[in-house]
Structures are given as structure tokens and as C-alpha cells.
């Protein structure tokens, strides 16, 4: 393999892990240390869905997080016990259960959003305008690539299922 391959591979793996490790370290050192990173991202998804008017039913949250409904159910049960989320029957259609943040869940989400804001602001401060533009252009291409790769993987998995 050429050095560009090794450099890119190392970079993608290292950056992904460093972001996760930094997020976890921030989480475990604060008020919300009883949350896992997965739980924090579920809270974030629920808050985002409620804020934007998107679908906040369990199926939609699970799909957005790319986890199974069973995994989400287990997480929501834990997050309800911890006081971060609650289930509520839809007023118009009693068959529908909405997932909503509690005041504690909203505070946890604000904490998490501040982490992201600080991370992005620190990166933008370290780069000039030209570097920022190049980074954003490259990241847009990476996002498109990985979204396509994910869809290909899903389609392949569906074709191989009995």
C-alpha cells in the first residue's frame, strides 16, 4: 500500500476514536456521568426530533440512530429510570407512543451541544478561511461516501437474508 492509503486510514481511525474518547471523557467528568455515550446520543436524537417537529416515535429514533428497535427499547427503559426521557401516548392517536425528553434530558442535551460547539469553535479557530473551506469540502465528500457505503451494506445484507 502506498503512504497516502496508510496515512488516510490512520487518520480516519484515529480521528473517529479521538472524538469518541474526548466525548466520553467530557461526559464522565460532568454532571451526566451516569450516561453512556450511546444514551447521550439517543437523548440528543429525541431532543432534536421534538425541537424540529420530526417523528419522535421509537421506530424513527431507532432508524435515525441506526440501531434496532430492541436496542432502543432497552436504552429508553434505562433512560426513563434515570429520569432523562419519558414515553407519552399521542393525544390524537392513542396507539402512538411519543418519546420525550424530561427537564433533566433537556439539560443533558444542552451539555452535549456545548461540547460540540466548543469542539467546532476550537477547530475553526485553529484554521484560516482557506483551510476551513478545504476541510468542509472534503468532509462533505466523506459524508456522501459513507452514506452511500452504508446504503450499499444495507442492500447487500437484505439480499443475503433468507
C-alpha positions, 0 to 999 in steps of 0.5 A: 500500500502506498503512504497516502492509503496508510496515512488516510486510514490512520487518520480516519481511525484515529480521528473517529476514536479521538472524538469518541474518547474526548466525548466520553471523557467530557461526559464522565467528568460532568454532571451526566456521568451516569450516561453512556455515550450511546444514551447521550446520543439517543437523548440528543436524537429525541431532543432534536426530533421534538425541537424540529417537529420530526417523528419522535416515535421509537421506530424513527429514533431507532432508524435515525440512530441506526440501531434496532428497535430492541436496542432502543427499547432497552436504552429508553427503559434505562433512560426513563429510570434515570429520569432523562426521557419519558414515553407519552401516548399521542393525544390524537392517536392513542396507539402512538407512543411519543418519546420525550425528553424530561427537564433533566434530558433537556439539560443533558442535551444542552451539555452535549451541544456545548461540547460540540460547539466548543469542539467546532469553535476550537477547530475553526479557530485553529484554521484560516478561511482557506483551510476551513473551506478545504476541510468542509469540502472534503468532509462533505465528500466523506459524508456522501461516501459513507452514506452511500457505503452504508446504503450499499451494506444495507442492500447487500445484507437484505439480499443475503437474508433468507 
